């Protein structure tokens, strides 16, 4: 697999007051469209996304759009200073 054809996307979020309105889905779809149409992204064939393993709204969005979890690839929180409270994060792959 040529990883130069992959784009990494993480920390997508929608404020709680604006959730359940399709904004998260619209953001991911806009990114997918940009990758397919904007100059400079011609070789990108996949997006890799990181999200919380459990209780993640973004994970369900990614999966609805066709993303699948990458088996065996995960990240555990170890006081890395990130704002997420998730103790474990997973990575998903979405083909364009």
C-alpha positions as CSV (number, residue, x, y, z in Angstrom):
1,X,0.0,0.0,0.0
2,X,1.3,3.4,-1.0
3,X,0.7,5.6,2.0
4,X,1.3,8.8,0.0
5,X,-2.2,8.3,-1.3
6,X,-3.7,8.6,2.2
7,X,-4.9,11.7,4.0
8,X,-5.2,11.8,7.8
9,X,-8.1,13.5,9.4
10,X,-8.7,13.8,13.2
11,X,-10.5,15.8,15.8
12,X,-13.7,16.5,13.8
13,X,-16.3,17.9,16.2
14,X,-19.6,19.7,16.2
15,X,-20.7,21.7,19.2
16,X,-23.4,19.8,21.2
17,X,-26.0,22.5,20.5
18,X,-25.6,21.9,16.8
19,X,-25.4,18.0,16.8
20,X,-28.1,15.8,15.2
21,X,-28.5,18.3,12.3
22,X,-26.3,16.6,9.7
23,X,-23.4,19.0,10.1
24,X,-20.8,16.4,10.9
25,X,-21.8,14.4,7.9
26,X,-21.8,17.5,5.7
27,X,-18.3,18.3,6.9
28,X,-16.9,14.9,6.1
29,X,-18.7,14.8,2.7
30,X,-17.3,18.3,1.9
31,X,-13.8,17.0,2.7
32,X,-14.3,14.0,0.4
33,X,-15.6,16.2,-2.4
34,X,-12.6,18.6,-2.0
35,X,-10.2,15.7,-2.1
36,X,-11.8,14.5,-5.4
37,X,-11.9,17.9,-7.1
38,X,-9.3,20.3,-5.7
39,X,-5.9,20.7,-7.2
40,X,-3.1,19.1,-5.3
41,X,-5.1,16.1,-4.0
42,X,-5.2,14.1,-7.3
43,X,-3.4,11.1,-5.9
44,X,-5.4,10.8,-2.6
45,X,-7.4,7.5,-2.6
46,X,-8.1,7.1,1.1
47,X,-8.8,9.0,4.3
48,X,-7.6,7.7,7.6
49,X,-9.7,9.0,10.5
50,X,-9.0,8.8,14.3
51,X,-11.9,8.8,16.7
52,X,-13.0,7.5,20.1
53,X,-13.5,3.8,20.3
54,X,-16.8,4.1,22.2
55,X,-19.5,6.7,22.4
56,X,-18.3,8.5,19.3
57,X,-20.7,10.4,17.1
58,X,-18.0,10.9,14.5
59,X,-17.4,7.1,14.3
60,X,-21.0,6.5,13.4
61,X,-20.7,9.2,10.7
62,X,-17.6,7.7,9.2
63,X,-19.1,4.2,9.2
64,X,-22.3,5.4,7.6
65,X,-20.2,6.9,4.8
66,X,-18.4,3.5,4.3
67,X,-15.4,3.7,6.6
68,X,-14.1,0.6,8.2
69,X,-12.0,0.1,11.3
70,X,-8.4,-0.7,10.7
71,X,-7.9,-4.0,12.7
72,X,-5.2,-3.8,15.4
73,X,-4.5,-0.1,15.0
74,X,-5.5,1.9,18.1
75,X,-4.2,4.6,20.4
76,X,-4.5,4.7,24.2
77,X,-4.6,8.1,26.0
78,X,-1.6,8.7,28.2
79,X,-2.0,12.3,29.3
80,X,-0.9,13.6,25.8
81,X,-2.6,16.9,26.4
82,X,-5.4,16.3,24.0
83,X,-8.8,17.6,24.7
84,X,-10.6,14.3,24.2
85,X,-11.7,12.3,27.2
86,X,-11.8,9.0,25.3
87,X,-9.4,6.5,26.9
88,X,-8.9,4.7,23.7
89,X,-9.1,5.8,20.0
90,X,-9.4,3.7,16.9
91,X,-8.5,4.4,13.3
92,X,-10.9,4.0,10.4
93,X,-10.2,4.0,6.6
94,X,-12.5,5.4,4.0
95,X,-11.9,4.8,0.3
96,X,-12.6,7.7,-2.0
